[in-house]
Each structure stands twice: as C-alpha cells, then as structure tokens.
Amino acid sequence: MSAGINHYKTDLREIFFTLFEQFGLDQVVGQAPFEAWGPDEAKAVIQETYRFSKEVLGPLNTSADREGCRVENGSVITPKGFKEAWKLLWEQGFKTVGVAADHGGQGAPIMLQAAVEEMLCGANTAFNMYPGLTFGTAEVISEFGTAEQRKKHVEKLLNGTWGGTMCLTEPHAGSDVGSAKTSARRNPNGTYNIRGTKIFISAGDHDLAENIIHLVLARVEGAAPGTKGLSLFIVPKRRVNADGSSGESNDVTLGSIEHKMGINGSATCVLNFGENDQCLGELVGDVEHVGMSQMFRMMNGARIAVGIQGLGLASAAYLNALEYAKERKQGGHFTKWKDPTSPRVPIIEHPDVRRMLLEMKAYVEGIRALIIKLAMHTDKAKQLAGKDDDKAAYHRGQVEVLTPLVKAYASDQSFRLCAQAIQVYGGAGFIKDYPVEQYCRDSKIFSIYEGTNHIQAMDLVGRKLGQAGGAHFQQFMEDVGGFIESHREHKTFGAEVKALAAAQEGLMASTMVLLGWSQDPGKVALIPLSANRFLQMMSEVAVGWLLLDAAVLSEKAMEKLSATDPDRSFYEGKKWSALWYARNVLPNVEQAARLMAQEDSSPMQIPDAAFAASL
C-alpha cells in the first residue's frame, strides 16, 4: 500500500462521552435487538476503527487527492492504495457494524455505526464514498427487493465483492428529478431495457470491485410525467449470470469523470445506459412507479451520512488547528505586544486564535451531539417497535424532523469551520504541506449533493413541520422546553438556559410567521426566501440545547472527581463549549426571528436587469 503521512486525529474521550454519558449507549446495548453488544465491545470497535483510520485510510488521503482518478480503456482507475484499503475495510467489517445480522451484518446500534462513520469519513472522505454508496444500495435492495433480489445482491454488496451507486441526476435536470428522461422498456421476460444518461454519479465506475450495481431511476414507457411516474431499477455494470457470477458487459459505459474542487480520489462519473440498446435492468421489487419512495430510503440515509461527513472533516480540521496552535510560536504575549524583546509564544496564547479554536470546539461537539441524538432516536424506535408503538412513533418522528438539520447545518458549518482552521494556521494553512486546505476543498460538496441545503430547508418547512399534524415538531419543542424548565435557575448555566428559552420563543414565533405566509397567496414567496434562515435557527436551538445538556452532565460528573483527576479538564471543556455557544450563537436566533417578521422580499422585487446592467 502506498505510504503517506497520516494527519487524521479525533478525540476518543469526547466520542465516548457523547455516546455513553450523554445519550446512554450503555443502556441501549444488551437489550433486543442489540443484546449481543455491550459497552466494552462498542468501545473496542471505536478504538479499532480509529486505528484503521490512522494507519490505513489517513495515509492515503493526501496522496489520493493529488493523484486523483483517471480513465484507462473506458474504465476508472482509482488512486494507489485504494484497492488494498477496500479489501481490508470489508474484511474487518467496519461498514456492516450497524447492519442487521440476518443481512450479514453485526447488528450494533446505529449510534455506534455513526461514530464509526465519522472516523472513516474524517480520515479519507473520498475513499469512503465508494463503500458508502455500496452500503446504501444494499439497504434499498434489502428493504424493497424481492427475496430473489436480496439473495442475489445483498451479500456481495456487503462483503465488497460488488460496489453500488444511486443514479438520479441527468444533464438537463439537476435537482429536478421529476423531469428525468431515462427510459425503461418492458421485455416479455420481465426485464426492462434501460436507456439514458446520468451525471454526477459518485463512485459510478471504479476498479475496486468486480461488478457495480447501479440503482437507476427511469420512466417506464407510458408512465405519468413527474416524480410519480418514476420507477427504480437494478442495473449491473456487468450482467449477473444464473450462478451469481459477473458476466458480460451490460451496455453501461463511462462517458467521463469530473475534475473537481475536492474529493478527487472519488470518481464522479457520467454514465450512459443502453447506447446499443443492450442495457437490461430489473425492477426493484415488483411494483412500478414507486421509485422515488424507494430511492428516498437511500437518500435519507445518505443525507444523514453527509452530515457525518461534515462532522468528520470539521473535527479533523479543528484538532489539527489546535495541535498547530500549541506548537507554532509567533509574536509576543498580548499583554506585552508593544515590547519587541518579549519572548515569542505559541499562537494559542493569542486571544483571537483562542476565540477561533473555542468556536470550532463548540460547533464540532454540538453537531456531534445532534448526529448521535438522531441515531439514538433510530435505535430507540427499533427497540420499541411492537412493544410501545406510541413511543416508537415519537422516536421515528424525531428522526424525520432532525434529518434536514443534520444534513444542512453540519455541512454548512463544516465548510466554514474548515476555512476557519486555515485561518488559525495563517499562510501555512493555505499551502498543501498541511491538511486543512484539502479538508476545506473536500467539504464544499457536502452542502450541494444529496439535495442542496435549500432543498433540505424546504423539506423542513414544507413537509417536516406539518408531519403528523405538526406533532413531530411540537414534540421537539417540548423536549427543549422540558430542559429549560428543569434548568432555568441552574447555578452555573441559568443565564445561558434563559438565552436558550429566548431563542426557542423566537423559533416558535417564526413558525407562526411561516404558517401565516402559507395561508396568504401574496406572501408565499417569503417561505423559500426564509427557509434556510429558519433551518439555521432551529439547528442553533437544537445544538445550544444539547451543548447545555452536556455541560450540566459534565458539572455533575466533576463533583465526583478529585482535584487532580485528569478528567476534570475534559469536563471543564464541555462547560466552556456550552457557555460560548449560548452567549455568541443563541442570540442570533432572536435576531433572525425579527428579520423574518420584517417580511423582506427585496430579492423578488429587484428586476433581473438590475442585478448587473451590463449583462
């Protein structure tokens, strides 16, 4: 395997706190359907994943970015070392930790899988795209495929013999999936002839697996226009023989690969299906015209995965910047800044550097808590299904309402925090000797793919707020309100809890503003104009709440420690993350609520020609 320098690092103590002390993974394991797992096994998996991330994936991150992918003889060649890493990844089971045992996985809680994914993504985002898409393909076929399809595909997808993709976007359509032109013509034997072109297909072609199973959205001839007429098809790169082996070409050809700003080790492909009218696919399951609902199973998982990608890179950028700030000496102490003879100090002693580092720390810890909370709801819903349907429904509802927050907020902040890490380094951060410039480039795509963040915001305000008659959102607000009432007079965090209460009130007021706009045809344009702002407001309330929750838990834990216990520093850090965020971010929610209430529609009022008169 190609040798390289590993820059990846994470804070296992922080991950263990979030999983066990804040969200009770130790109480989830040991109970059906996770009875085979215990805290020690979970911690061992996290430690082993960190080892693999540092020793195998991390050293390939920089070299793969510089080498990129290339096309030879109509196929993609991935960067050096990726083949060996692919083999080790599947052999050691990192991608199947949270997969049910009856599908060939290890049956762990999704909370644990989320922590594993954070490290894999943080160490090498580009590489993890390939198994990530493969995992999603297996999930869709497992849930919606026929028994024969599951038998034929799932095991080989989950052991790395085959790869997988999701194929939605077309050259003319972009995010407008409903205007897809890829066609499917029925054959007498039950197969379909697939014809069309898909673009921006992550991991669309590579040399890591013997075959690639494409999930392709297409319109059966005669089907209705729009998303309602779309069906989902299993389309292998190479046809699958009766004995399950990979056979001849299935008329799926590589048009080109994109040359991108980041994640250069991941092949983003243009794929042509059926140029010679020889591309065969089979319907996922046995029902036509339900392709979008089936694909949303993969997309919702992918949206959460993008949030985890964002967390992985933001965390790595923060910890690298922190290490650099402790080692780099420049300038005198700020109390002696006019004295040219004063000793040079590590830049972590400079107030503005400390401000940037604490901001990064607070956001990283808050976003991690948000992601693990969503995963906890997923695990609880699974445990309670069939035992307490009302509680299970509550947990499923929270997954629904938190998903757009995880995808959009984590990805927006990831790019911003990676850029801020560069600022900590100064000029050194802008050069390729250090990893943060790559983290910044790699992270920009997160706010774009799997539905742009505006799509996430419109999903939140257009669908999620009203789901179950508004019950999911109301339960979220009740959870926040319950924390506020319990801690409003807290001896350490009382003022900050009151700031959370004010932010929650602003969020609720803005919810009523949105409702009013939805009922006034003259103001409906204000909804998409304000959707992104509302999603950020709700995310800030959620993150502020979870950081304060962690701080309260940490203060209680500190009371049991001796004055010299090394854990005191960790818990002290949790306190300051919460205080900084509550004092510097939560007040923005109140201001954003006031701005929404002003109903500014200037972007809709400015004439097109006035944007630039010379164009």
C-alpha positions in Angstrom: 0.0 0.0 0.0 1.3 3.5 -0.8 3.0 5.1 2.2 1.9 8.6 3.2 1.6 10.8 6.2 -1.5 10.5 8.4 -3.0 13.8 9.5 -6.2 12.4 10.8 -6.9 12.7 14.5 -10.0 12.6 16.7 -10.9 12.9 20.4 -12.0 9.4 21.6 -12.8 10.8 25.1 -15.3 13.2 23.5 -16.8 10.5 21.4 -17.2 8.2 24.4 -18.8 11.0 26.4 -21.4 11.7 23.7 -22.2 8.0 23.2 -22.3 6.8 26.8 -22.6 9.7 29.2 -25.0 11.9 27.2 -27.0 9.5 25.1 -26.8 6.3 27.1 -25.5 3.8 24.6 -24.6 1.6 27.5 -28.4 1.3 28.3 -29.3 0.6 24.7 -26.8 -2.3 24.2 -27.6 -5.6 25.9 -31.3 -5.3 25.0 -33.0 -6.7 22.0 -32.3 -6.3 19.2 -28.8 -5.3 20.4 -28.5 -7.9 23.0 -25.2 -9.3 21.6 -23.5 -6.0 22.3 -22.1 -4.4 25.4 -20.2 -1.2 26.3 -16.8 -2.9 26.1 -17.5 -4.3 22.7 -18.7 -0.9 21.5 -15.6 0.8 22.8 -13.3 -1.8 21.2 -14.9 -1.2 17.8 -14.4 2.6 18.1 -10.7 2.1 19.1 -10.2 -0.4 16.2 -11.8 2.0 13.8 -9.5 4.8 14.9 -6.5 2.6 14.4 -7.7 1.6 10.9 -8.4 5.3 10.1 -5.0 6.4 11.1 -2.9 3.5 9.8 -4.8 2.7 6.5 -7.1 5.5 5.4 -5.4 8.6 6.7 -2.0 8.0 4.9 -3.9 7.7 1.6 -5.9 10.9 1.9 -3.3 13.4 0.6 -1.8 11.1 -2.0 -5.2 10.3 -3.4 -6.1 13.9 -3.6 -3.0 14.7 -5.6 -3.2 11.6 -7.8 -7.0 11.6 -8.4 -8.8 9.1 -10.6 -8.1 8.5 -14.3 -9.7 6.7 -17.2 -8.0 3.9 -19.0 -9.6 1.8 -21.7 -13.1 3.1 -20.7 -12.8 2.3 -17.0 -11.8 4.3 -13.9 -8.5 3.6 -12.2 -8.6 4.7 -8.5 -5.6 6.1 -6.6 -2.8 3.9 -5.4 -3.7 2.1 -2.2 -7.4 2.2 -2.6 -7.8 -1.4 -3.7 -5.9 -2.7 -0.6 -7.9 -0.4 1.7 -11.2 -1.6 0.1 -10.3 -5.2 0.8 -9.3 -4.5 4.4 -12.4 -2.4 5.1 -14.8 -5.1 4.2 -12.7 -7.9 5.7 -12.7 -6.1 9.0 -16.4 -5.3 8.9 -16.4 -1.6 9.5 -19.2 -0.9 7.1 -21.5 -3.5 8.5 -21.3 -2.7 12.2 -24.9 -1.5 12.2 -26.4 -3.9 9.6 -28.8 -6.4 11.0 -27.4 -9.9 11.5 -29.9 -11.5 9.1 -28.5 -9.3 6.3 -24.9 -10.3 7.1 -24.1 -7.5 9.5 -23.1 -7.3 13.1 -26.4 -5.9 14.5 -25.0 -3.0 16.5 -26.9 0.2 17.4 -26.8 3.0 14.8 -25.2 5.2 17.4 -22.1 3.1 17.2 -22.2 3.0 13.4 -22.4 6.8 13.3 -19.3 7.1 15.4 -17.5 4.6 13.1 -18.6 6.5 10.0 -17.3 9.8 11.5 -13.8 8.4 11.7 -13.8 6.7 8.3 -15.1 9.9 6.6 -12.8 12.2 8.6 -9.7 10.1 7.7 -10.5 9.9 4.0 -13.7 11.2 2.7 -13.0 10.4 -1.0 -12.3 6.7 -0.3 -15.3 6.3 1.9 -17.6 7.4 -0.9 -17.2 4.0 -2.6 -18.3 1.8 0.3 -20.8 4.4 1.4 -22.8 4.2 -1.9 -22.4 0.4 -1.9 -23.9 0.2 1.6 -26.8 2.4 0.6 -27.5 0.2 -2.5 -27.6 -2.9 -0.2 -30.0 -1.2 2.1 -32.5 -0.4 -0.6 -32.4 -3.9 -2.1 -32.7 -5.4 1.4 -35.8 -3.3 2.2 -37.7 -3.2 -1.2 -36.2 -6.0 -3.3 -37.8 -9.4 -3.8 -36.4 -12.4 -1.9 -34.5 -13.5 -5.1 -33.0 -10.0 -5.5 -31.9 -9.9 -1.9 -30.3 -13.3 -2.2 -28.6 -12.4 -5.5 -27.2 -9.0 -4.5 -27.1 -8.1 -0.8 -24.4 -10.4 0.5 -22.0 -9.5 -2.3 -22.6 -5.8 -1.8 -22.0 -6.1 2.0 -18.7 -8.0 1.6 -17.2 -5.8 -1.0 -17.4 -8.2 -3.9 -19.6 -5.7 -5.7 -20.0 -1.9 -5.5 -23.1 0.1 -5.7 -24.4 3.5 -6.8 -27.5 5.7 -6.9 -28.3 7.3 -10.3 -30.8 10.2 -10.2 -29.3 13.3 -11.8 -29.5 13.9 -15.5 -27.8 16.6 -17.6 -30.9 18.7 -18.2 -32.5 18.1 -14.8 -30.1 18.7 -11.8 -32.2 18.6 -8.7 -35.4 18.5 -10.7 -35.5 14.7 -10.6 -39.1 14.6 -11.9 -38.0 15.7 -15.3 -35.8 12.6 -15.8 -35.8 11.3 -19.4 -34.1 7.9 -18.8 -36.5 5.3 -20.1 -37.4 1.7 -19.3 -39.0 -0.5 -21.9 -40.7 -3.7 -20.7 -39.5 -7.0 -22.1 -41.6 -10.2 -22.2 -39.3 -11.9 -19.7 -39.9 -9.3 -17.0 -36.7 -7.4 -17.6 -36.5 -3.8 -18.9 -34.3 -2.1 -21.5 -32.8 0.9 -19.9 -31.7 3.9 -21.9 -30.4 7.3 -20.8 -27.6 9.3 -19.3 -26.9 10.1 -15.7 -24.4 12.6 -14.4 -22.6 13.4 -11.2 -22.7 9.7 -10.2 -20.4 9.3 -7.2 -18.4 6.0 -7.4 -20.1 5.4 -10.7 -17.1 3.4 -12.0 -14.0 2.1 -10.3 -11.6 -0.8 -10.2 -12.3 -1.8 -6.5 -15.0 -4.4 -7.1 -15.7 -7.0 -9.8 -19.1 -5.5 -10.6 -21.1 -2.4 -9.8 -24.9 -2.5 -9.1 -26.5 0.8 -10.2 -29.8 1.8 -8.8 -31.3 3.8 -11.7 -34.4 6.0 -11.7 -36.2 5.7 -15.0 -39.6 6.1 -16.5 -41.4 3.1 -17.9 -42.8 3.9 -21.3 -46.2 5.4 -21.0 -45.8 6.3 -17.3 -47.0 9.6 -15.9 -44.7 12.7 -16.0 -43.0 14.0 -12.9 -41.7 12.0 -9.9 -44.9 9.9 -9.7 -44.1 8.2 -13.0 -40.6 7.1 -12.0 -39.5 3.5 -11.1 -36.3 2.2 -9.7 -34.2 -0.4 -11.4 -31.3 -2.7 -10.5 -28.8 -2.2 -13.4 -25.5 -4.0 -13.1 -22.4 -2.8 -14.9 -21.9 -6.5 -15.9 -24.8 -8.9 -16.3 -25.2 -11.4 -13.4 -25.1 -15.0 -14.5 -27.5 -17.6 -13.2 -24.9 -18.9 -10.8 -24.4 -15.4 -9.4 -21.1 -14.6 -11.1 -20.5 -11.5 -13.1 -20.8 -12.0 -16.8 -20.6 -9.9 -19.9 -21.0 -6.1 -20.3 -24.5 -4.8 -19.7 -24.1 -1.8 -22.1 -23.3 0.6 -19.2 -20.5 2.8 -20.4 -18.4 5.5 -18.8 -18.9 8.9 -20.5 -16.3 10.8 -18.5 -15.2 11.7 -15.0 -15.5 15.1 -13.5 -12.4 17.2 -12.5 -13.4 18.7 -9.2 -12.6 21.1 -6.5 -12.3 18.3 -3.9 -12.8 14.6 -3.1 -10.5 14.0 -6.0 -10.0 10.3 -5.1 -13.7 9.7 -5.6 -14.8 9.1 -9.2 -17.7 11.3 -10.1 -19.0 9.9 -13.4 -21.1 10.5 -16.4 -22.8 7.1 -17.2 -24.5 6.1 -20.4 -27.1 3.3 -20.2 -28.2 1.5 -23.3 -26.3 3.3 -26.1 -26.5 0.0 -28.0 -30.0 -0.9 -26.7 -28.5 -3.8 -24.7 -28.8 -2.5 -21.2 -31.0 -4.7 -19.1 -32.4 -3.8 -15.6 -34.9 -5.4 -13.3 -37.5 -3.5 -11.2 -36.6 -3.2 -7.5 -39.4 -5.3 -6.0 -42.3 -6.0 -8.2 -44.2 -2.6 -8.4 -43.7 0.1 -10.9 -44.0 3.9 -10.3 -42.8 3.8 -6.7 -39.2 4.6 -7.5 -39.0 7.9 -5.6 -40.3 6.5 -2.4 -37.8 3.6 -2.7 -34.9 5.9 -3.5 -35.8 8.2 -0.6 -34.8 5.3 1.7 -31.3 5.6 0.3 -31.4 9.4 0.1 -32.5 9.9 3.7 -29.7 7.6 4.9 -27.3 9.5 2.5 -28.4 12.8 3.9 -27.5 11.7 7.4 -24.3 10.3 6.1 -23.4 13.7 4.6 -23.9 15.3 8.0 -21.5 12.7 9.4 -19.0 13.6 6.6 -19.2 17.2 7.6 -18.6 16.4 11.2 -15.7 14.1 10.4 -13.8 16.8 8.4 -14.7 19.7 10.8 -13.5 17.7 13.8 -10.2 16.7 12.0 -9.7 20.3 10.9 -10.3 21.6 14.5 -7.9 19.1 16.1 -5.1 19.8 13.5 -5.5 23.5 14.0 -5.4 23.0 17.8 -2.2 21.0 17.5 -0.6 23.6 15.3 -1.6 26.4 17.6 0.0 24.7 20.5 3.3 24.2 18.6 3.6 27.3 16.4 5.4 30.2 18.1 4.8 33.7 16.8 4.6 37.1 18.4 4.8 38.1 22.0 2.2 37.7 24.6 -0.7 40.1 24.1 0.0 41.8 27.4 3.4 42.8 26.1 2.6 43.3 22.4 4.5 46.6 22.3 7.7 45.1 23.6 9.8 43.7 20.7 12.1 41.9 23.1 9.3 39.8 24.8 9.6 36.0 24.2 7.7 34.5 21.3 4.7 32.5 22.5 2.6 29.7 21.0 -0.2 31.2 19.0 -2.7 29.5 21.2 -2.0 32.3 23.7 -3.3 35.0 21.3 -6.9 35.9 22.1 -8.2 35.8 18.5 -6.7 32.3 18.0 -8.3 31.1 21.2 -11.6 32.6 20.0 -11.5 30.7 16.8 -10.5 27.4 18.5 -13.3 27.6 21.1 -15.8 28.4 18.4 -14.7 25.3 16.4 -14.7 23.1 19.5 -18.3 24.2 20.4 -19.6 23.6 16.9 -17.9 20.3 16.5 -19.2 19.0 19.8 -22.7 20.3 19.3 -23.0 18.8 15.8 -21.7 15.5 17.1 -24.4 15.6 19.8 -27.0 16.4 17.2 -26.0 13.4 15.0 -25.8 10.9 17.9 -29.1 12.1 19.2 -30.7 11.4 15.8 -29.0 7.9 15.8 -30.3 7.3 19.4 -33.8 8.0 18.2 -33.3 5.5 15.4 -32.2 2.8 17.8 -34.9 3.5 20.3 -37.6 3.3 17.6 -36.2 0.0 16.6 -36.2 -1.3 20.2 -39.7 -0.1 20.9 -41.4 -1.3 17.7 -44.2 -3.7 18.6 -43.7 -3.0 22.3 -44.7 0.6 22.7 -45.9 1.9 19.4 -46.6 5.5 20.7 -43.0 5.9 21.9 -41.6 4.3 18.8 -43.6 6.7 16.7 -42.2 9.6 18.8 -38.7 8.5 18.1 -39.3 8.0 14.4 -40.8 11.4 14.2 -37.7 13.0 15.8 -35.6 11.2 13.2 -37.8 12.8 10.5 -37.5 16.3 11.9 -33.8 16.2 12.7 -32.6 14.8 9.4 -32.7 18.0 7.4 -30.9 19.8 10.3 -28.2 17.2 10.4 -27.6 17.3 6.7 -27.7 21.0 6.1 -26.4 22.5 9.4 -23.5 20.0 9.7 -22.5 20.5 6.0 -22.7 24.3 6.1 -20.7 24.6 9.2 -18.2 22.0 8.1 -17.0 24.2 5.2 -17.0 27.3 7.3 -15.1 25.6 10.1 -12.5 24.1 7.8 -11.9 27.6 6.3 -11.5 28.8 9.9 -9.0 26.2 10.6 -7.0 27.6 7.7 -7.2 31.0 9.3 -5.7 29.6 12.5 -2.7 28.4 10.6 -2.4 31.7 8.7 -0.4 31.5 5.5 0.7 27.9 6.3 -2.9 26.7 6.2 -3.2 27.8 2.5 -0.4 25.6 1.3 -0.6 21.8 0.8 2.1 21.0 3.4 -0.8 21.0 5.9 -4.1 19.1 5.6 -6.7 21.8 6.3 -6.7 23.3 2.7 -7.8 19.8 1.5 -10.4 19.5 4.2 -11.8 22.8 3.1 -12.0 21.8 -0.6 -13.4 18.4 0.2 -16.1 19.7 2.5 -17.7 22.2 0.0 -19.6 19.5 -1.9 -21.5 18.5 1.3 -23.9 21.4 1.1 -24.6 20.6 -2.6 -25.1 16.8 -3.1 -27.9 14.6 -1.7 -30.2 17.6 -2.2 -28.8 21.1 -1.8 -29.2 22.6 1.6 -32.0 24.8 0.3 -33.9 21.6 -0.6 -33.3 20.4 3.0 -34.7 23.7 4.3 -37.8 23.4 2.1 -38.2 19.8 3.2 -38.2 21.1 6.8 -40.6 24.0 6.4 -42.8 22.4 3.6 -43.0 18.8 5.0 -41.5 18.1 8.3 -43.1 21.0 10.3 -46.5 19.7 9.3 -45.9 16.0 9.6 -48.3 14.1 11.8 -50.3 17.3 12.2 -47.3 19.1 13.4 -46.7 16.6 16.2 -43.1 15.8 15.4 -42.0 19.5 15.6 -44.2 20.1 18.7 -42.5 17.2 20.5 -39.1 18.5 19.6 -40.1 21.9 21.1 -41.5 20.1 24.2 -38.2 18.3 24.7 -36.3 21.6 24.5 -38.9 23.2 26.8 -38.6 20.4 29.4 -34.8 21.0 29.6 -35.4 24.8 30.0 -37.9 24.4 32.8 -35.7 21.9 34.7 -32.6 24.1 34.5 -33.8 27.7 34.2 -32.3 28.5 37.7 -29.2 26.4 37.3 -26.4 27.9 39.5 -23.8 27.8 36.7 -25.8 27.9 33.5 -29.0 29.7 34.4 -28.4 32.7 32.3 -27.5 30.6 29.3 -30.6 28.4 29.8 -32.6 31.7 29.7 -30.9 32.5 26.4 -32.0 29.2 25.1 -35.5 29.9 26.2 -35.5 33.3 24.3 -34.2 31.5 21.2 -36.9 28.9 21.5 -39.5 31.6 21.7 -38.1 33.3 18.6 -38.2 29.9 16.8 -41.8 29.4 17.8 -42.8 32.9 16.7 -41.1 32.3 13.3 -43.0 29.0 12.9 -46.3 31.0 13.2 -45.0 33.5 10.7 -44.4 30.7 8.2 -47.9 29.4 8.8 -49.3 32.8 8.1 -47.4 33.1 4.9 -48.5 29.7 3.7 -52.1 30.8 4.0 -51.6 34.1 2.1 -51.0 33.7 -1.7 -49.5 37.1 -1.8 -46.7 36.1 0.6 -45.9 32.6 -0.4 -42.6 33.6 -1.9 -41.4 34.6 1.6 -41.3 30.9 2.5 -38.5 29.9 0.2 -36.8 33.2 0.9 -36.7 32.4 4.6 -36.5 28.6 4.7 -32.7 28.5 5.0 -32.8 31.0 7.8 -35.4 29.0 9.6 -33.4 25.8 9.3 -30.4 27.5 10.8 -32.5 28.9 13.6 -33.9 25.5 14.5 -30.4 23.9 14.3 -29.0 26.5 16.6 -31.7 25.9 19.1 -31.1 22.2 18.9 -27.3 22.5 19.2 -27.5 25.1 22.0 -29.8 22.8 23.9 -27.6 19.7 23.5 -24.4 21.6 24.4 -26.0 22.9 27.6 -27.3 19.4 28.4 -23.8 18.1 28.0 -22.5 20.9 30.3 -25.0 20.1 33.0 -24.0 16.4 32.9 -20.3 17.4 33.0 -20.7 19.6 36.0 -22.4 16.7 37.9 -19.6 14.4 36.8 -16.9 16.9 38.1 -18.5 16.9 41.5 -17.4 13.3 42.0 -13.8 13.8 40.9 -10.7 14.6 42.9 -9.0 17.9 42.3 -6.2 16.1 40.4 -8.3 13.8 38.2 -7.3 14.3 34.6 -10.9 14.1 33.5 -11.6 17.5 35.1 -10.0 19.2 32.1 -12.3 17.4 29.7 -15.5 18.3 31.7 -14.3 21.8 32.0 -14.0 22.0 28.2 -17.7 20.9 27.9 -18.7 23.7 30.1 -16.9 26.3 28.0 -18.3 24.9 24.7 -21.8 25.4 26.0 -21.2 28.9 27.5 -19.5 30.2 24.3 -22.3 28.9 22.1 -25.1 30.1 24.3 -23.6 33.6 24.6 -22.5 34.0 21.0 -24.8 32.0 18.8 -28.2 31.6 20.5 -28.8 35.4 20.5 -28.7 35.2 16.7 -31.9 33.2 16.7 -33.8 36.1 18.3 -32.4 38.5 15.7 -33.2 36.1 12.8 -36.8 35.9 14.1 -37.1 39.7 14.0 -35.7 39.7 10.4 -38.3 37.1 9.3 -41.1 39.1 10.8 -40.0 42.1 8.7 -41.0 40.2 5.6 -38.3 41.5 3.3 -39.0 40.4 -0.3 -36.3 42.5 -2.0 -34.8 39.5 -3.9 -38.2 39.1 -5.6 -38.7 42.8 -6.2 -35.3 43.6 -7.9 -35.7 43.5 -11.7 -33.5 40.9 -13.5 -31.7 43.7 -15.4 -30.8 45.5 -12.2 -28.5 42.7 -10.9 -25.9 43.8 -13.5 -26.9 46.2 -16.1 -24.0 45.2 -18.5 -25.1 41.5 -18.7 
